[in-house]
């Protein structure tokens, strides 16, 4: 049993809006090692949701050497088969941003996710435009909370959370959970959600028991127990 910090959930949730409402550039950063892993899972499933086209996951080689490479077999657990996941690795960070823009312009992908340490305002504007014209979300994984000016429509902070209770064994872990905080958005209030992984749908959903068919009324705080 656990009791995390209260979670405030506004009426209009960017987690439950139609795919069209998630198009464009977003940023996410994971707090700690487990938070970074959660941010990758969150970004990939957000990019792939409701679209059968391939998803791009990209990183520059210096980032891979510092933080580790992608484990393809592990990523399959997110519901992305080999034919849907395209891995891109470049020599420099600037080349990643160019590759993302080009792949989005091709309109052949459901979405794109890339690990970057920094992005200029001009580059972020180009990515946002390319993503919206391609009808595909683009998510940048930052290594720390972004302080720079960006054209990203949303900024997320991802933290790991204690797993859900196991339905059959009190001593075993249940579904993995993440704490998602929307720290910046265009036209949406900040909020925080506790979500858990659903193996059947290969998506994160609002943690069981926190709300009935969606989010709780505005202004109410909830906590899992």
N, C-alpha and C positions, 0 to 999 in steps of 0.2 A: 504494500500500500504506500502511496506517495501523495504529496500535496505540493505541486509546483506553485510558482508565483501566479497570482490571478491573471487570467487571460481576458483581455477586452476584445470583443468582436463586434465591429460595426455591422449595420444592416447589409450594405452592399459589399460583398466579399470579392476581392480579386481572385480568390481561389475557386469560386464557383461561377464566375461570369462566363458567358460563351467564349469560344475560342477567339472570335473576332475582337473581343475586348482585351485579349492578351497579346495581340500582334504588336511588333515593334521591339525596341531594345529595353532589356531589364538587366539589373546587376544583383548579384548575390555574394555574400561572403559567409564562410563558416567559422564559427568560434571554436578554436582548438582542433585537434586532429579529427575527432569524431564529428565535429561540426562541419569540417571541410568535406568529409566523405558524405555527410548528409546533404550538403549543398550540391554536390555532383548529382546525387540521385534526384533531388528536388528539381534541379535545372533540366536534366534529361527527360524526366517524365513530363514536365511542363512543356518542353519543346515538342515532344512526340504526341501529346494527347490529341485524340480524335483525328489523326492524320496518318495514313499508311505509308507515306513517303519516308525515305531514309532520314536519319538524324546525324549531324556532324558533331564530333567532339574533338576539339583542337587545343594544342598547347605548344609553346616554344620549347626547344630542347633545354635551355637553362632552367626553365620552370620544372620540367620533368626531372632533371638531375637534383633539384632542390627538394621537390615534394614527392617524387615517385611517379612512375608511369601508370597508365590505365591497365586494369586487369580485365581483359575481355570476358573471360568466363564469369567473373563476378557481375559484370554489367549485364550479362544475359538474364540475371535474376530480376532485372527491371522490366523484362518483357521485350527487350530489344534483341532480336535474332541477328545472326551474323550479317544477313543481307540488308538489315536496316541501319546498322551502326557503321559510320565511316569515320575512321581515326585519321587525324591530320597532325603532323609534327613539322615544325619549321625551325630554321636556325635562329631567327630573331623574333622578338615580340612584334615588331612592326609588320613582319610578314604574315603573322597570324591575322591581324586586322584586315590586311589586304585579301587573304584567303577567304575570310568570313564574308567580306563584301562580294567577292566574286561568286562564291557558292550560293549566296542568297540571290544574286542577280540571275543565276541559272534557273531559278524557280523549280528546282528538281528535288528540294529537301523540305521536310516538314518543319525543321527548325535547326538552329545551330547553337552550340555551347562552346565557349572557349575560356581558357585560364589565362588571365593577364594580370600584371602588376599595376599597370597604369594605362590610361587611354585619354587622348586629348579631346577637347570639346568638338573640334572639327571631325575627328575620326568617329566619335560617338554619334554625331549628327548623320554622317554618311551611313553608318550601320543601321541606325533607326529608320532612315528613309528606305534603305535597301530591304530591310525586314518587312516594313509595311507594304511596299510595292510587291514583295514576293508572297504576301499573306502567310508569313512564317515568323514565329517568335525567335529572337536572338538573345541569349543570356550570357553575360560575362561573369566569370567566377573571379572575384577579387581576393587577394591574399590578406587583406585587412579592410577594416571599415573605410569606405571611400570618403575622402575629404575634398576631392577636386570637383570642379564643375563638369557635369556630364549631361548629355541629352537623354539619358536613360529615363524611361517612364516610371519605373519602380525600382526601389532598392530594398533588398531583403537581407535580414540577418538570420542565420540558421544555427540553431543549437541542438545538440542531442538531448533527448529526454529519456527518463526511465521507460522501459518497455511496458506495453499493456499487460494486464493480468492474463495468464494462460487460462483458457477455458476449462482445461482438464487437469492441470497440475499446478498447485499453488507455488511450488518451488522452481518451476520452469519459466523462462522468459516468454512473453507473448509477442504480439506484433511490435516491430520497431516503431518508435515515436520520435517526432521532431517538434521543436518549438520554432515557429516561423513568425518573425516580426517584420511587418511592413514599416520601414523607417522613413521612406520618402516616396511620394506618388503624386501624379498629376490628377487632381480632382477627386482624390479619395483620402479619407482620414487615416491616420496611422492605426495599426491594430496588431494583435498577436493571436495566433492560433496554435492549438496543440493538435497535430495530425498524426495518423498512424498508417502503416503500410497495409495494403490489401493485396494478398497474393493472387486473388482471383481476377481482379481488374487491372493489376499492375499499376496502381495509382495510390497516392496518398489521399486519405479521406479525413474529415473531421473526426477526432477521437470519439470512440463509441461512448455514449452516455452524456456527452456534453451538450448535445442539441438534438432536436427531433426534426429531421428532414431539412437540415440547413443550419443556419446560425441562430444564436439566441438574440433576443431583442437588444437594440442599441442601449448602451449604458450598463448592461448587466455584466457582471464578472462571473466567471466560472472556473472551477478547478477540478481536476480528476482526483478521485479518492479511492 
